[in-house]
């Protein structure tokens, strides 16, 4: 499905998921959802690979802070960090 409105897509995805998790893939779309207050949690996977240029998930020119509460951390090899976005 294609949605022209950023806010409509997560609503439709949550309805289709019927109570299960909805994943947002792609740093650009995730950043837009984060900025719009549409995300509840963020899972960051860090792998020892350099990918080059791309969209920075937490890049906010001017110093805007992104508040996060850590839910889970796993290290040794690929690292995963799971955060809740407090409201």
N, C-alpha and C positions, 0 to 999 in steps of 0.2 A: 504494500500500500504506500501511497505517496500522500504526504500532508504538507500543505503550504503554510500552516500555522504551527510554530514550535510547540505551543502549549497543548494543541490538540493531539499530537502524536503520543506523548506519554499517557494521556488519559485513555486513548483507544488501546494502547498496549497493555495497560493495567487491567482494563476490562477483558481483553482477550486472554490474558494470563490467568484469570480467575483465581487471584490470591497468591500466585507464585511470583518469583522475582522477575523483574523486567530489567534487561541489560541495555545500556547505552554504549555503543561501540564507536570508536573514532574520537580522537582528542578534540577536534573542532566541535562536533555535536555535543560531546560531554561538557565542554567549556560553556557552550551556549546554554545548556540545561542548568549547569551550576550557577551561571550568572542570573538566570531567570528564576532561580529558587525552585526548580523542578526535581531536584535529586534529593533522596533521603540518605543515601550512603555512597561511598566511593571506595572501590577496590583498586589499589595501585599495585601492579606487578612490575618488579624491577629485575631485569635480566642483564647479565654481563655482555651486552651487545650494543654497539654504537650504530644508531639508525640514521644519523645525520639530522637535517633540518626537520621541523615539524611544528605543530601547535603545542604550546606550553599549557598544560591543564590549569595551573594555578598562577598564570602570568596576569598581573593586574597593574598596569602602569599607574604610577602615582602612589603606590603603596597600600592599596586596599588589602585588608587581611581577609583570609578565608579561614573561618573557625571550623575546626574538626575535632571530634572526640574519637580517640583510638579504640577500636573494638577488638582487633586481632593483629598479631604480628607473627610472621614466620620467616626465618632466615635460613642460612646454609644453602647455597646454590641460588636459584631464583628467589628473590625476596618478595613477600606479599604483605601489604599494609592495608587493613580494612578500617575505614573511618565512617562514623555517623556525622551527618551535618546537622548541628543543633539548630533548632528553630527558636 
